[in-house]
């Protein structure tokens, strides 16, 4: 796993965006915690992410923009006022927005736009990326490069490091149930 800074990422962002589009798994900082990620439209990458995370439930995505949400999802637009921010909105999703392994068998999707510089990068990519905590299911999430599970690290192409993150996962708001807040 190559560990890089924000400046290194921005200096060679096209190289890293190409790696992501080709199916690389990576770790990136958000406004809350570090996210384990890949291209949410790449079924092979999402399958590998699920395997190393040992995750069966739904995954959330960091989307390029509010416009992407309006085009690919069904929701009362009042919820978009929460974004960007430390929220994941559960919304009804139209088919084809992400690969079928993101939320198998469901017609909903968790969408985020963190209040963080990485949102500009996702916007430039033009496609959603998975955003899930860096850990195996039911284990503690990663807070720094030093705390990553070695069994996950071997599958990661690169990590954008901002040092230790002391946040908590985003707050989940289920807009399909009138805004029910789900605690993690």
C-alpha positions as CSV (number, residue, x, y, z in Angstrom):
1,X,0.0,0.0,0.0
2,X,1.4,3.4,-1.0
3,X,0.7,6.1,1.5
4,X,0.5,9.6,0.0
5,X,-0.4,13.1,1.1
6,X,-3.1,15.4,-0.2
7,X,-0.4,17.3,-2.1
8,X,1.0,14.1,-3.7
9,X,-2.5,13.1,-4.7
10,X,-3.4,16.4,-6.2
11,X,0.0,16.5,-8.1
12,X,-0.8,13.2,-9.8
13,X,-4.6,13.1,-9.5
14,X,-5.1,11.9,-13.1
15,X,-2.9,8.9,-12.4
16,X,-4.9,8.0,-9.2
17,X,-8.2,8.6,-10.9
18,X,-7.2,6.2,-13.6
19,X,-6.2,3.6,-11.0
20,X,-9.7,4.0,-9.4
21,X,-11.5,3.6,-12.7
22,X,-9.4,0.5,-13.4
23,X,-10.7,-1.1,-10.2
24,X,-8.1,-0.2,-7.5
25,X,-9.1,-0.2,-3.9
26,X,-8.0,2.8,-1.9
27,X,-8.4,4.6,1.4
28,X,-9.2,8.3,1.6
29,X,-10.0,10.8,4.3
30,X,-13.4,12.4,4.8
31,X,-15.0,14.9,7.1
32,X,-15.7,12.1,9.6
33,X,-13.3,9.1,9.3
34,X,-11.2,7.3,6.7
35,X,-13.1,5.5,4.0
36,X,-12.4,2.2,2.2
37,X,-13.3,2.8,-1.4
38,X,-13.4,1.8,-5.0
39,X,-15.4,2.8,-8.1
40,X,-19.1,2.0,-7.2
41,X,-19.8,1.1,-10.8
42,X,-17.1,-1.5,-11.1
43,X,-18.6,-4.9,-10.0
44,X,-15.2,-6.6,-9.6
45,X,-13.8,-3.9,-7.4
46,X,-17.0,-3.8,-5.2
47,X,-16.9,-7.7,-5.0
48,X,-13.2,-7.5,-3.7
49,X,-14.0,-4.7,-1.3
50,X,-16.9,-6.8,0.2
51,X,-14.6,-9.8,0.5
52,X,-11.9,-8.1,2.4
53,X,-14.3,-6.2,4.6
54,X,-16.4,-9.3,5.1
55,X,-19.5,-7.2,4.6
56,X,-22.9,-8.6,3.6
57,X,-25.1,-5.5,4.2
58,X,-25.5,-2.4,2.1
59,X,-22.7,-0.1,1.2
60,X,-22.9,3.7,0.9
61,X,-21.4,5.8,-1.9
62,X,-19.7,9.2,-2.0
63,X,-21.4,10.8,-5.0
64,X,-20.1,13.4,-7.4
65,X,-22.7,16.1,-6.7
66,X,-26.2,16.9,-5.7
67,X,-27.1,16.9,-9.4
68,X,-26.0,13.3,-9.5
69,X,-28.4,12.5,-6.6
70,X,-31.2,14.3,-8.4
71,X,-30.5,12.4,-11.6
72,X,-30.1,8.9,-10.1
73,X,-32.2,8.9,-6.9
74,X,-35.7,9.7,-5.8
75,X,-36.1,11.9,-2.7
76,X,-37.6,15.0,-1.4
77,X,-35.0,17.6,-2.3
78,X,-35.2,19.2,1.2
79,X,-32.8,16.5,2.3
80,X,-30.1,17.8,0.0
81,X,-29.7,20.7,2.4
82,X,-27.8,18.3,4.7
83,X,-25.1,17.9,2.1
84,X,-22.2,18.5,2.1
85,X,-21.8,17.3,5.6
86,X,-21.4,14.3,8.0
87,X,-24.6,12.6,6.9
88,X,-25.5,9.5,4.8
89,X,-28.9,9.8,3.3
90,X,-30.8,6.6,2.5
91,X,-32.7,7.3,-0.7
92,X,-34.6,5.4,-3.3
93,X,-32.3,4.7,-6.2
94,X,-33.0,4.3,-9.9
95,X,-31.5,1.2,-11.6
96,X,-28.1,1.5,-13.1
97,X,-26.7,4.2,-10.8
98,X,-24.2,1.8,-9.2
99,X,-23.3,-1.8,-9.7
100,X,-25.8,-4.3,-8.3
101,X,-23.4,-5.5,-5.5
102,X,-23.5,-2.1,-3.7
103,X,-26.9,-2.9,-2.2
104,X,-28.0,-6.3,-3.5
105,X,-31.7,-6.8,-3.8
106,X,-32.6,-3.3,-2.5
107,X,-34.0,-0.3,-4.2
108,X,-32.3,2.1,-1.8
109,X,-28.8,3.6,-1.6
110,X,-26.8,5.5,1.1
111,X,-25.4,8.6,-0.5
112,X,-22.8,11.1,1.0
113,X,-21.1,14.3,0.0
114,X,-18.6,14.9,2.8
115,X,-17.7,18.5,3.7
116,X,-14.1,17.8,2.7
117,X,-11.6,18.5,-0.1
118,X,-12.0,14.9,-1.4
119,X,-15.5,15.7,-2.6
120,X,-14.0,17.9,-5.4
121,X,-12.0,14.9,-6.5
122,X,-15.0,12.7,-6.7
123,X,-16.9,15.4,-8.6
124,X,-14.0,15.5,-11.1
125,X,-14.1,11.7,-11.5
126,X,-17.8,12.0,-12.4
127,X,-18.8,8.6,-10.9
128,X,-19.7,7.5,-7.3
129,X,-17.2,5.7,-5.1
130,X,-17.9,3.4,-2.2
131,X,-17.5,5.0,1.2
132,X,-17.4,2.6,4.1
133,X,-15.3,2.4,7.3
134,X,-11.9,0.8,7.0
135,X,-12.3,-2.4,9.0
136,X,-13.7,-5.9,8.8
137,X,-17.4,-6.0,9.8
138,X,-17.9,-5.7,13.5
139,X,-14.3,-4.6,14.2
140,X,-13.1,-1.1,15.1
141,X,-12.6,1.3,12.3
142,X,-9.2,2.6,11.2
143,X,-8.1,6.0,12.6
144,X,-4.6,6.2,11.0
145,X,-2.3,4.3,8.6
146,X,-0.8,2.6,11.7
147,X,-4.1,1.1,12.7
148,X,-5.1,-0.6,9.5
149,X,-5.7,-4.3,9.5
150,X,-2.8,-5.9,7.6
151,X,-5.2,-8.3,5.9
152,X,-7.0,-5.3,4.4
153,X,-3.8,-3.3,3.7
154,X,-2.4,-5.9,1.3
155,X,-5.4,-5.2,-1.1
156,X,-5.1,-1.4,-1.1
157,X,-3.4,0.4,-4.0
158,X,-2.9,3.7,-2.1
159,X,-4.0,5.7,0.9
160,X,-4.3,9.4,1.2
161,X,-3.2,10.2,4.7
162,X,-4.2,13.1,6.9
163,X,-2.7,11.6,10.0
164,X,-5.0,10.5,12.8
165,X,-8.8,11.0,12.3
166,X,-10.7,11.4,15.6
167,X,-14.2,11.5,14.1
168,X,-17.1,9.1,14.1
169,X,-18.9,7.5,11.2
170,X,-21.5,9.7,9.5
171,X,-25.1,10.0,10.8
172,X,-27.5,7.9,8.7
173,X,-30.8,9.5,7.8
174,X,-33.4,7.3,6.2
175,X,-35.3,9.6,3.9
176,X,-37.5,6.7,2.8
177,X,-38.9,6.6,6.3
178,X,-39.4,10.3,6.8
179,X,-36.0,11.1,8.1
180,X,-35.4,8.4,10.7
181,X,-32.0,8.7,12.2
182,X,-30.1,5.5,12.5
183,X,-27.3,5.3,15.1
184,X,-24.2,3.3,14.4
